[in-house]
Amino acid sequence: MTSLIQIIVAFCGSLGFAVLYNIRGKKLALAALGGLLAWSLFLFLGLFIDSEPIRYLIVSMTVSLYAEILARALKTPATTFIIAPLIPLVPGGSLYYTMSSAFSGDLNLFIGNAVHTLSLALSIAIGVVVVAAATHFIMRLRTLKKNV
Amino acid sequence: MQNQFNKIMDIGEQMLICGAEVHRVEDSMQRMCSAIGFTRTDVFIITSSMVVTVYTENENFTQTRRIQSTGTNLEKLHRLNSLSRKICERTIGESELDAEIKHINATKQPPLWIKCLSYFVIAGAFAVFFGGGIVDFACAAIIGLLLCLLTELLEKAMPNKFFIKFTGSFLITLGAYAFMRLGVTNSMDKVIIGNIMLLIPGVGVINSLRDLLVGDSIAGLLRLIEALLLAFSIAAGYFLFVFLMGGRII
């Protein structure tokens, strides 16, 4: 039940950001749907993998792939389908607990939280970058082939 | 030629303002210029400035543009992108081009009430997402609404991103604290987190990484540093409130 609620609110959150970033029409629906799929995948992976950063990495790679495919199909920048779907992964909670633990007087707690936040952010980043690099490489190969 | 070059500069400038990655803009500029018939094009772009020189057989033109502010307007970016595609395929005439640019520049941002509604929904949704209940939804959503109005006001009165994030973060901490002291909610953290999601500079980080990756290191680093500073501004707003309350608010 908690998972279902989380998936629904993840969809609402992604939808909200997609509207703010002025995505329209079919692209809006696909961007928000991406958020729903991303969080569903994250929860599903939780059945097999304990480590949050690794799950973040896999989800972020999947979302980037989703974005690159849709971007090619709909002839629009991939950013459109990366940013909104990744919103539920943004470590806002972790960031807040890092800030609040700065006042707890417990240095270890603070450092632990800070490292956790950074590792989540890095996982997302690496996922996005790996897929972007791969696509870039493939597109380059294609143009090279065409020119030969 | 000069006239067409002006238009291409306008298109590139608008792409940057809409939040495109630097790499995308450089690439589009290069393609558009060679499609129009310039023999050589030198493009250098960072997030706040663009310098382009184009050459024909017997003359050359240079233009620079200073980019003052960037936002995220993906619908407009999409239209600019399709236009640049058309220019490269040479399927668009001169008069059509003018009309199209005019049409694109008229792309509207969402109206204020839609923005406020989005802030309302996002803040509420993420308060629930991170484990809050229905009451936390309401508290976070109301603060989200206020945050939207504050942001809108500050963007007009004092367009400094860092200051806006700082004040925003102060406001949401204050709001959540007020709701807790009034006894409306017990989980101030959920209410704050829901709203922090609205402040985190996600677009900046992702675009900067994509730029860094394809070799635009200056542009990528600039954006990355800006995103980090924005995150510090968020923390600073929170810290200020906690210090004012004597170092402990829970």
Interface residues (C-beta under 8 A of the other chain):
Chain A: I5 Q6 V9 A10 C12 G13 L15 G16 F17 V19 L20 Y21 N22 I23 R24 K27 K75 T76 P77 T79 T80 I82 I83 L86 I87 P88 V90 G92 G93 L95 Y96 Y97 M99 S100 A102 F103 A121 A125 V128 V129 A132 A133 H136
Chain B: G19 A20 E21 R24 T72 N73 L74 E75 K76 L77 H78 N81 S82 R85 T107 Q109 P110 I114 K115 S118 Y119 V121 I122 A125 F126 V128 F129 F130 D189 I192 I193 I196 M197 I200 G202 V203 V205 I206 N207 L209 R210 L213 V214 A231 I234 A235 Y238 F239 V242 G247 R248 I250
